[in-house]
Amino acid sequence: MKIIIVTGASSGLGRGFAEALGTRETIDEVWVIARRADRLEELKNTIKTKVVPISLDLSVNECIEKYKNLLADKNPEVVALVNAAGFGRFGEFENITLSDQMGMIDLNVASLTAVTYLTIPYLTEGAEVYQLGSFSAFLPLPYVGVYAATKAYVLSFSRSLAVELRHRKIRVMAVCPKWVRTEFFDRAAEQPDVVTYYDRFYTVDQVVKRALRDMKRGKDVSTCGIHARTEARLLKLLPAKLAMKIWCRQQKK
Ligand SMILES: NC(=O)c1ccc[n+]([C@@H]2O[C@H](COP(=O)([O-])OP(=O)(O)OC[C@H]3O[C@@H](n4cnc5c(N)ncnc54)[C@H](OP(=O)(O)O)[C@@H]3O)[C@@H](O)[C@H]2O)c1
């Protein structure tokens, strides 16, 4: 049984990836994972291939165990994995609750690592792994500090894994978009007066299309938009202190 697995599929980018990859005719099932079961059920209306909703809180160890057991039980051939479950909180470090700070690390770093680790034995030759990083992975970002650090982890981890899995012809790519208008901001921007300047927004469709195209081209990092890619290149040349100064000035900090 050939399947695609998408975490964070109940909204935003995960949903976009599930709908785009779900059009592939060679697959039997799309496993969609998130906490909100009703939202996962809705995907049956937009994806022709059989959708299997799996309601799991990936920040909880028992749910990771359930995921492991599900794979062992069904023994699927995984042709694509998308790790899109994640969240961010913006604000002064000391004013974000410890539970949210640790929650970002648990979900964006620990659960992404666990899901990737547990899925690797089931990945077929030629499989695709999309890891949702972020543009914030490219620089230290005051007022988005822990979130950006979790995404720097995703970028670093995914690029090294891409090298390790090359011999099995498995492609791993970090997807690092700038701002995308999704439910992400309902939680991220709860303190509305801290991060106030967003230079431009991309759509889910643009980010997903670019990622699929970059995967075909064998890239290990995908950044949607010419402006964003140019900025990412500039950031490699700029001292981090200067880059942070510019960001803080944009945020009037
Ligand atoms: N939006 C942006 O500007 C942006 C930019 C760059 C990167 N990203 C990254 O892209 C990814 C997707 O974000 P998005 O913008 O699509 O946000 P979103 O619309 O809020 O989607 C987040 C997804 O993660 C799931 N999720 C959250 N906590 C979970 C948990 N504990 N267990 C299982 N699933 C959980 C949510 O589903 P449930 O609530 O149903 O569990 C939802 O499906 C994230 O990793 C984010 O960091 C976003």
The ligand as an SDF file (V2000), in Angstrom:
LIG
                    3D

 48 52  0  0  0  0  0  0  0  0999 V2000
    2.1610   30.8540    8.3460 N   0  0  0  0  0  0  0  0  0  0  0  0
    3.3880   31.2510    8.2150 C   0  0  0  0  0  0  0  0  0  0  0  0
    3.6580   32.4800    8.0280 O   0  0  0  0  0  0  0  0  0  0  0  0
    4.5230   30.2640    8.2340 C   0  0  0  0  0  0  0  0  0  0  0  0
    5.7320   30.6740    7.6830 C   0  0  0  0  0  0  0  0  0  0  0  0
    6.7990   29.7910    7.6980 C   0  0  0  0  0  0  0  0  0  0  0  0
    6.6470   28.5260    8.2220 C   0  0  0  0  0  0  0  0  0  0  0  0
    5.4700   28.1470    8.7730 N   0  0  0  0  0  0  0  0  0  0  0  0
    5.3880   26.7870    9.3460 C   0  0  0  0  0  0  0  0  0  0  0  0
    4.5210   26.0050    8.5640 O   0  0  0  0  0  0  0  0  0  0  0  0
    3.9230   24.9950    9.3700 C   0  0  0  0  0  0  0  0  0  0  0  0
    2.4120   25.0490    9.1720 C   0  0  0  0  0  0  0  0  0  0  0  0
    1.9630   26.3080    9.6480 O   0  0  0  0  0  0  0  0  0  0  0  0
    0.6530   27.0140    9.1090 P   0  0  0  0  0  0  0  0  0  0  0  0
    1.0150   28.3960    8.7320 O   0  0  0  0  0  0  0  0  0  0  0  0
   -0.0200   26.1500    8.1230 O   0  0  0  0  0  0  0  0  0  0  0  0
   -0.1600   27.1100   10.4670 O   0  0  0  0  0  0  0  0  0  0  0  0
   -1.5930   26.5320   10.8900 P   0  0  0  0  0  0  0  0  0  0  0  0
   -2.6010   26.8540    9.8490 O   0  0  0  0  0  0  0  0  0  0  0  0
   -1.7950   27.0240   12.2760 O   0  0  0  0  0  0  0  0  0  0  0  0
   -1.3620   24.9550   10.8850 O   0  0  0  0  0  0  0  0  0  0  0  0
   -0.6750   24.2920   11.8990 C   0  0  0  0  0  0  0  0  0  0  0  0
   -1.0470   22.8280   11.8660 C   0  0  0  0  0  0  0  0  0  0  0  0
   -0.3510   22.1590   12.9300 O   0  0  0  0  0  0  0  0  0  0  0  0
   -1.2770   21.3640   13.6360 C   0  0  0  0  0  0  0  0  0  0  0  0
   -0.8690   21.2060   15.0250 N   0  0  0  0  0  0  0  0  0  0  0  0
   -0.6610   22.1920   15.9310 C   0  0  0  0  0  0  0  0  0  0  0  0
   -0.3410   21.6600   17.1100 N   0  0  0  0  0  0  0  0  0  0  0  0
   -0.3670   20.3070   16.9530 C   0  0  0  0  0  0  0  0  0  0  0  0
   -0.1420   19.2100   17.8180 C   0  0  0  0  0  0  0  0  0  0  0  0
    0.1880   19.3940   19.1030 N   0  0  0  0  0  0  0  0  0  0  0  0
   -0.2540   17.9450   17.3190 N   0  0  0  0  0  0  0  0  0  0  0  0
   -0.5990   17.7490   16.0270 C   0  0  0  0  0  0  0  0  0  0  0  0
   -0.8050   18.7540   15.1560 N   0  0  0  0  0  0  0  0  0  0  0  0
   -0.7040   20.0110   15.6230 C   0  0  0  0  0  0  0  0  0  0  0  0
   -2.5950   22.1280   13.5230 C   0  0  0  0  0  0  0  0  0  0  0  0
   -3.6990   21.2570   13.6880 O   0  0  0  0  0  0  0  0  0  0  0  0
   -4.5840   21.0710   15.0080 P   0  0  0  0  0  0  0  0  0  0  0  0
   -4.7260   22.4160   15.6460 O   0  0  0  0  0  0  0  0  0  0  0  0
   -5.8520   20.5150   14.4730 O   0  0  0  0  0  0  0  0  0  0  0  0
   -3.8350   20.1030   15.8540 O   0  0  0  0  0  0  0  0  0  0  0  0
   -2.5260   22.5980   12.0930 C   0  0  0  0  0  0  0  0  0  0  0  0
   -2.9720   21.5830   11.2280 O   0  0  0  0  0  0  0  0  0  0  0  0
    4.3680   25.2640   10.8050 C   0  0  0  0  0  0  0  0  0  0  0  0
    5.4480   24.4230   11.1010 O   0  0  0  0  0  0  0  0  0  0  0  0
    4.8370   26.7100   10.7560 C   0  0  0  0  0  0  0  0  0  0  0  0
    5.8220   26.9460   11.7170 O   0  0  0  0  0  0  0  0  0  0  0  0
    4.3890   28.9890    8.7830 C   0  0  0  0  0  0  0  0  0  0  0  0
  1  2  1  0
  2  3  2  0
  2  4  1  0
  4  5  1  0
  4 48  2  0
  5  6  2  0
  6  7  1  0
  7  8  2  0
  8  9  1  0
  8 48  1  0
  9 10  1  0
  9 46  1  0
 10 11  1  0
 11 12  1  0
 11 44  1  0
 12 13  1  0
 13 14  1  0
 14 15  2  0
 14 16  1  0
 14 17  1  0
 17 18  1  0
 18 19  2  0
 18 20  1  0
 18 21  1  0
 21 22  1  0
 22 23  1  0
 23 24  1  0
 23 42  1  0
 24 25  1  0
 25 26  1  0
 25 36  1  0
 26 27  1  0
 26 35  1  0
 27 28  2  0
 28 29  1  0
 29 30  1  0
 29 35  2  0
 30 31  1  0
 30 32  2  0
 32 33  1  0
 33 34  2  0
 34 35  1  0
 36 37  1  0
 36 42  1  0
 37 38  1  0
 38 39  2  0
 38 40  1  0
 38 41  1  0
 42 43  1  0
 44 45  1  0
 44 46  1  0
 46 47  1  0
M  CHG  2   8   1  16  -1
M  END
$$$$
